[in-house]
C-alpha cells in the first residue's frame, strides 16, 4: 500500500530510524573516506546522528520545521568538522518552507531538498561536479520537483535513486575542494563520502516510508 504522506510524529520516527541506520553505516563510510580523505567521516556522522536520535527521542515537535531544525542543530553541534556544518545546514536550511506544516508529503519533501540544496551550496560554496555531497543532493532535489505530486514513498524511491546515480558519478570526478583535492587524479575511482552519506540518508527515508525497512544496522 502506498504511503502518501507522514504525520509529524511519523516523520520523527522515520528520522530516528534513519539515525540508527547511519550509525550502522559507520564502517562503510569510514572505508570510503580512507580512500580519499582522512578516514573520520564515518565516525563523525555516527556521532552526529546518535546525537540527533537522542534529541528527537527526547522531544515533542508541533511541525516539520521544528523537527528538521532540531535535527540540523544536533548535527552541527555534535558531528564536528565540515561535515557537521554542511549536513546540519541541509536539514536546517531545508526547513525554510515547512513552518507550521504538519504533514510530510512529496511536495514538502521537495521543498526540504530544494531549499536544503540552496543552503548547502551557499554555505559550502560548492557546485555540482566538485565531487562533494552536492553531486548527490542536487539530482535528488531536481528529481523531487518532478515527482512532487506522487505518493511520498514513490517520490522517495525516485529521489534516492537519483542520489545513488549522482553518488556513483563522483567516482569519475577529480575532487576540486576539501582534502581530496590534494590527491588530484588519484581521487578517481572512489565515491565522495559525503555523496555516499547523502544517498544513504535518502535511502533510509525511502526504506521507512515504503515499509521495507531492512534490519537496523
C-alpha positions in Angstrom: 0.0 0.0 0.0 1.4 3.4 -1.0 2.3 5.9 1.7 1.0 9.3 0.5 2.3 11.2 3.5 3.6 11.0 7.1 2.4 12.9 10.1 4.9 14.9 12.2 5.2 12.0 14.7 5.7 9.5 11.9 8.3 11.7 10.3 10.0 11.9 13.7 10.0 8.1 13.8 11.4 8.0 10.3 14.3 10.2 11.3 15.0 8.1 14.4 15.2 5.1 12.1 17.4 7.0 9.8 19.8 7.9 12.6 20.2 4.2 13.6 20.9 3.3 10.1 23.5 6.0 9.7 25.3 4.8 12.9 25.3 1.3 11.4 27.0 2.6 8.3 30.0 3.9 10.2 32.4 1.3 8.8 31.1 1.7 5.2 31.6 5.5 5.4 35.0 5.2 7.2 36.3 2.9 4.4 35.0 5.3 1.7 36.8 8.3 3.4 40.0 6.4 4.0 40.3 6.1 0.2 40.4 9.9 -0.5 40.2 11.6 2.9 41.4 11.2 6.5 39.0 8.4 7.4 37.0 10.2 10.0 33.8 10.8 8.1 32.1 7.6 9.3 32.9 8.3 13.0 31.8 11.9 12.6 28.5 11.0 11.0 27.8 8.3 13.6 28.5 10.8 16.4 26.2 13.4 14.8 23.3 11.1 14.1 23.5 9.5 17.5 23.1 13.0 18.9 20.1 13.6 16.6 18.5 10.3 17.7 18.8 11.3 21.4 17.5 14.8 20.6 14.4 13.6 18.7 13.5 10.8 21.1 13.5 13.2 24.0 11.5 15.9 22.2 8.0 16.6 21.0 7.5 18.6 17.8 4.5 20.5 16.6 5.5 21.0 13.0 8.1 19.8 10.4 10.3 22.8 10.6 10.8 22.3 14.4 11.7 18.7 13.7 14.2 19.3 10.9 15.8 22.3 12.6 16.3 20.3 15.8 18.0 17.5 13.8 20.1 20.0 11.9 21.3 21.8 15.0 22.2 18.5 16.6 24.3 17.6 13.6 26.1 21.0 13.6 26.9 20.8 17.3 27.9 17.1 17.5 29.3 15.9 14.3 32.4 18.0 14.2 34.3 19.3 11.2 32.9 20.5 7.9 30.6 17.5 7.6 28.6 18.6 10.6 28.1 22.1 9.3 27.2 21.0 5.8 24.8 18.2 6.7 23.3 20.3 9.5 22.8 23.1 7.1 20.9 20.8 4.8 18.5 19.8 7.5 18.0 23.3 8.9 18.0 25.1 5.5 15.5 22.7 4.1 13.0 23.7 6.8 12.6 27.1 5.4 9.1 26.5 3.8 8.0 23.9 6.4 6.9 26.3 9.1 3.6 25.2 10.7 3.4 22.2 8.2 2.2 19.1 10.0 2.2 16.5 7.1 5.3 15.4 5.1 4.2 14.7 1.6 6.2 14.7 -1.7 5.7 18.4 -2.0 7.1 19.0 1.4 10.0 16.6 0.7 10.8 18.6 -2.5 10.8 21.9 -0.5 13.2 20.3 2.0 15.5 19.1 -0.7 15.4 22.2 -2.9 15.9 24.7 -0.1 18.4 22.4 1.7 20.5 22.2 -1.5 20.5 26.0 -1.9 21.6 26.4 1.7 24.4 23.8 1.3 25.7 25.4 -1.9 25.7 28.9 -0.3 27.4 27.6 2.9 30.0 25.4 1.2 30.4 27.5 -2.0 30.4 24.3 -4.0 28.7 23.3 -7.2 27.8 20.1 -9.0 31.0 18.5 -10.4 33.2 19.4 -7.4 33.0 15.8 -6.1 31.0 16.6 -2.9 27.7 15.7 -1.4 26.1 18.3 -3.7 26.6 15.8 -6.6 24.1 13.5 -4.9 21.8 16.2 -3.3 21.3 18.2 -6.5 20.0 15.4 -8.7 17.8 14.3 -5.8 16.4 17.9 -5.4 15.8 18.2 -9.2 14.0 14.9 -9.3 11.9 15.8 -6.3 10.3 18.7 -8.3 9.3 16.2 -11.0 7.6 13.8 -8.6 6.1 16.3 -6.2 2.6 15.0 -7.0 3.4 11.4 -6.3 2.8 9.5 -3.0 5.7 10.1 -0.6 7.1 6.6 -0.8 7.3 6.7 -4.6 8.8 10.2 -4.5 11.5 8.9 -2.0 12.2 6.0 -4.3 12.9 8.3 -7.2 15.0 10.9 -5.2 17.1 8.2 -3.5 17.8 6.6 -6.9 18.8 10.0 -8.3 21.1 10.4 -5.3 22.6 7.0 -5.9 23.3 7.8 -9.5 24.8 11.1 -8.5 27.0 9.4 -5.9 28.2 6.8 -8.4 29.1 9.6 -10.8 31.5 11.1 -8.3 33.8 8.1 -9.0 34.6 9.7 -12.3 35.3 13.1 -10.9 38.5 14.7 -9.7 38.0 16.4 -6.4 38.3 20.2 -6.5 37.6 21.0 -2.9 38.4 19.6 0.5 41.2 17.2 1.5 40.6 15.0 -1.6 41.7 18.0 -3.8 45.3 17.3 -2.9 45.0 13.8 -4.4 44.2 15.1 -7.9 43.6 12.3 -10.3 44.2 9.7 -7.5 40.7 10.6 -6.3 39.3 9.0 -9.5 37.5 5.7 -9.0 36.3 6.5 -5.5 32.9 7.9 -4.5 32.8 11.1 -2.4 32.0 10.1 1.2 29.6 13.0 1.6 27.7 12.0 -1.5 27.6 8.4 -0.2 26.1 9.7 3.1 23.6 11.8 1.2 22.4 8.7 -0.7 22.2 6.5 2.4 20.2 9.2 4.2 17.6 9.3 1.5 17.6 5.5 1.0 16.9 5.1 4.7 14.0 7.5 4.5 12.6 5.6 1.5 13.0 2.2 3.3 11.0 3.6 6.2 8.2 5.2 4.1 7.9 2.1 1.9 7.7 -0.2 4.9 10.6 -2.3 3.6 12.9 -1.5 6.4 15.9 -3.8 6.4 17.2 -4.9 9.8 18.7 -2.0 11.7 22.4 -1.9 11.2 
